[in-house]
Every structure is written in structure tokens, then in C-alpha cells.
Amino acid sequence: MHLGSLLSRIADHSVEVGPGVSGLPLPSEQDPGEGPLLAITLGARHFRRSGSGSSALVLATDLPLLSEGLLRAIATFPAPPGVSVVPLREGRPQPLCARWSPAALALAEERSAEGERRVQAALESGCRFLGEAELPGFDLERELVDVDDAGALRGLGLELPELPDPAEPPEAPGAPGALDLGSPDHNP
């Protein structure tokens, strides 16, 4: 599954903050290797500069089993505007497959400016955590499994897609290590 195209089917605006392998547009501001909190901050800045002040879907692309249905359920789960929607896997929050509120995105910016690198630091309050009871019909343990290397991918019965040559424009969306952000300004 190509998570870049999955995100673009659900969100009105999508961007990759990463190496440019998802097929999504890249913001002009990049800071490779500084971790997901800074990547979230850069993506949020990009959306704010382009006029979007809404929540954002934050999606790490090392989730090869994530379905469009689960991502859409997270994007559309009813919650007040200032509340982030974060699924749980094995009882642990999954902030890199979540809908971040504008307040959480602003806090991410503030925390990363202070030198913080922990993603959870930006989600200290105002979160609605979703488990199996809130997301019936989805196997959260399976769909939210993250894969950090080719061996783990093969363990799931999948193969690592061939990555594009970095000297050429990307063709195939989705690759481990990239971070995609989407603004779920409802594309149901």
C-alpha cells in the first residue's frame, strides 16, 4: 500500500516532510534527521502559511498494513476542534497515525523550538484516545504495526518496494522514514 496516495485520498491537502519518496509535495523548509516532532512542526508551518489552520493527519509511512478505512475513521472521528484523535496500539498512543488539533500543532512548534524531540510532549493534553471499543471492526494491533526494516516487513509477508533514485523525481508514494501530514478538511 502506498501511504502517500492513501493520505491524499482522505485529506484535502497533503505534504511529505521527509526524503521525498511518497509522491506528495515537499514543503520548502526541511530539516532532515531531526526527528518526527520537528517534521510535524515543519508540516504544520507549511499548512499555516498556505492558509490552513485546521487539524492535520500525521502519518509516519512505516505502517504498511494501515487501511484507508482506519485512517478515514481517525480523520472523521467526532471530537471537539481543540482535541487530537490518537489511536492506541497495545494500550500505547500512536501519535504518528493520528489527527492532531491546531492546539497540538502549535504546541509541537513551541516544544520543538525549546529543543524538545519527544512527540508525546506536544500531546500532553486535549487528546481523545481510541481503542478497539471506539474503532470497532479494525484490528488496531495489526494495522498500526510499524516496520523499521526489511526483515520486519518480510515477517509480515510483504516485500520492500524498490525506492526511486534520489536524483530522479519520486514516482511511488510511501516509504519507511518519510513523514506525511495531511489536512483532513474533509474529503470523505
C-alpha positions as CSV (number, residue, x, y, z in Angstrom):
1,M,0.0,0.0,0.0
2,H,1.2,3.4,-0.8
3,L,0.5,5.6,2.2
4,G,1.1,8.9,0.3
5,S,-1.7,8.1,-2.1
6,L,-3.9,6.8,0.9
7,L,-3.4,10.1,2.7
8,S,-4.2,12.1,-0.4
9,R,-7.5,10.3,-0.9
10,I,-8.6,11.3,2.6
11,A,-7.1,14.8,3.1
12,D,-7.6,17.9,1.0
13,H,-4.0,18.9,1.3
14,S,-1.1,16.6,1.9
15,V,2.7,17.1,2.2
16,E,5.7,15.0,3.0
17,V,8.3,16.2,5.4
18,G,11.0,13.7,4.6
19,P,13.2,12.4,1.8
20,G,10.7,12.9,-1.0
21,V,9.7,9.3,-1.7
22,S,5.9,9.4,-1.0
23,G,4.9,11.2,-4.2
24,L,3.5,14.1,-2.1
25,P,4.6,17.7,-2.4
26,L,7.5,18.7,-0.2
27,P,7.5,21.9,1.8
28,S,10.3,24.3,1.0
29,E,11.5,24.1,4.6
30,Q,13.1,20.8,5.6
31,D,15.5,19.7,8.4
32,P,16.4,16.1,7.7
33,G,17.2,13.8,10.6
34,E,15.8,16.0,13.4
35,G,13.0,13.6,14.3
36,P,9.3,13.4,13.9
37,L,8.4,16.3,16.3
38,L,10.3,18.8,14.2
39,A,8.9,17.2,11.0
40,I,5.4,17.7,12.4
41,T,6.3,21.3,13.2
42,L,7.6,22.0,9.6
43,G,4.5,20.4,8.1
44,A,2.2,22.5,10.3
45,R,4.1,25.7,9.4
46,H,3.7,24.8,5.7
47,F,-0.1,24.4,6.1
48,R,-0.4,27.6,8.2
49,R,1.5,29.6,5.6
50,S,-0.8,28.2,2.9
51,G,-3.9,29.3,4.9
52,S,-4.9,26.1,6.6
53,G,-5.5,26.4,10.3
54,S,-7.3,23.2,10.7
55,S,-6.3,19.9,12.3
56,A,-3.8,17.7,10.5
57,L,-3.5,14.0,9.9
58,V,0.0,13.0,10.9
59,L,1.1,9.7,9.3
60,A,4.5,8.0,9.5
61,T,4.9,5.9,6.5
62,D,6.3,2.8,8.2
63,L,2.7,1.5,8.7
64,P,2.4,-0.9,5.7
65,L,-0.9,-2.6,7.0
66,L,-2.8,0.7,7.6
67,S,-6.1,0.7,5.8
68,E,-7.9,3.6,4.2
69,G,-10.9,2.7,6.4
70,L,-8.9,3.1,9.7
71,L,-7.2,6.3,8.6
72,R,-10.6,7.7,7.5
73,A,-12.1,6.7,10.8
74,I,-9.4,8.6,12.6
75,A,-9.8,11.6,10.3
76,T,-13.6,11.8,10.9
77,F,-14.0,10.7,14.5
78,P,-16.2,13.1,16.3
79,A,-14.2,15.3,18.7
80,P,-14.2,18.9,19.7
81,P,-11.9,21.2,17.5
82,G,-9.3,21.5,20.2
83,V,-8.9,17.8,20.7
84,S,-6.5,15.5,19.0
85,V,-7.6,12.0,18.0
86,V,-5.0,9.4,18.8
87,P,-5.5,5.6,18.3
88,L,-4.0,3.1,20.8
89,R,-2.0,0.0,19.9
90,E,-1.4,-2.4,22.8
91,G,-2.6,0.4,25.1
92,R,0.1,2.9,23.8
93,P,-0.8,6.1,22.0
94,Q,0.1,6.2,18.3
95,P,0.8,9.9,17.6
96,L,2.3,9.2,14.2
97,C,-1.0,7.9,12.9
98,A,-3.4,10.5,14.4
99,R,-5.4,13.6,13.8
100,W,-3.6,16.5,15.6
101,S,-5.6,19.5,16.7
102,P,-4.4,23.0,15.8
103,A,-3.5,23.5,19.5
104,A,-1.4,20.4,19.5
105,L,0.3,21.5,16.3
106,A,1.1,24.9,17.9
107,L,2.4,23.1,21.0
108,A,4.6,21.0,18.7
109,E,6.1,24.1,17.3
110,E,6.6,25.6,20.8
111,R,8.2,22.4,22.2
112,S,10.5,21.8,19.3
113,A,11.7,25.5,19.5
114,E,12.6,24.7,23.1
115,G,14.7,21.7,21.9
116,E,12.2,19.0,22.8
117,R,12.2,16.0,20.5
118,R,9.6,13.7,22.1
119,V,6.4,13.7,20.1
120,Q,4.3,13.0,23.2
121,A,5.4,16.3,24.6
122,A,3.1,18.1,22.1
123,L,0.1,15.8,23.1
124,E,0.2,16.4,26.8
125,S,-3.5,17.4,27.0
126,G,-6.5,17.6,24.8
127,C,-6.4,14.1,23.4
128,R,-9.2,11.6,22.7
129,F,-7.6,8.1,22.7
130,L,-9.3,5.5,20.6
131,G,-9.1,1.8,21.3
132,E,-10.9,-1.2,19.8
133,A,-14.2,-0.1,21.5
134,E,-14.2,3.3,19.7
135,L,-13.0,1.8,16.4
136,P,-14.9,-1.5,16.1
137,G,-14.1,-3.6,13.0
138,F,-10.5,-2.5,12.9
139,D,-7.6,-4.7,14.1
140,L,-5.5,-1.9,15.7
141,E,-2.8,-4.3,16.7
142,R,-2.2,-5.4,13.1
143,E,-3.0,-2.1,11.2
144,L,-0.8,0.0,13.5
145,V,2.3,-2.2,13.4
146,D,5.3,-0.2,12.4
147,V,8.0,-1.7,10.3
148,D,11.6,-0.4,10.7
149,D,13.5,-2.7,8.4
150,A,13.2,-5.1,5.5
151,G,13.3,-8.1,7.8
152,A,10.3,-7.0,9.8
153,L,8.5,-6.2,6.5
154,R,9.2,-9.8,5.3
155,G,7.9,-11.1,8.6
156,L,4.5,-9.6,7.7
157,G,4.7,-11.4,4.3
158,L,5.5,-8.2,2.5
159,E,8.4,-7.0,0.4
160,L,10.2,-3.7,0.4
161,P,9.2,-1.7,-2.7
162,E,12.0,-0.5,-4.9
163,L,12.8,3.0,-3.9
164,P,13.3,5.6,-6.6
165,D,16.7,7.0,-7.4
166,P,17.1,10.2,-5.3
167,A,18.4,12.0,-8.3
168,E,15.1,11.5,-10.1
169,P,11.6,12.8,-9.1
170,P,9.7,10.3,-6.9
171,E,7.2,8.0,-8.6
172,A,5.8,5.7,-6.0
173,P,4.2,7.0,-2.8
174,G,5.1,5.6,0.6
175,A,8.4,4.5,2.1
176,P,9.7,3.9,5.6
177,G,11.2,7.0,7.2
178,A,9.1,9.6,5.5
179,L,6.5,11.6,7.4
180,D,3.3,12.6,5.7
181,L,1.0,15.3,7.0
182,G,-2.5,15.8,5.7
183,S,-5.1,18.4,6.5
184,P,-8.4,16.5,6.9
185,D,-10.5,19.3,5.6
186,H,-12.9,16.5,4.8
187,N,-12.6,14.7,1.7
188,P,-15.0,11.8,2.7
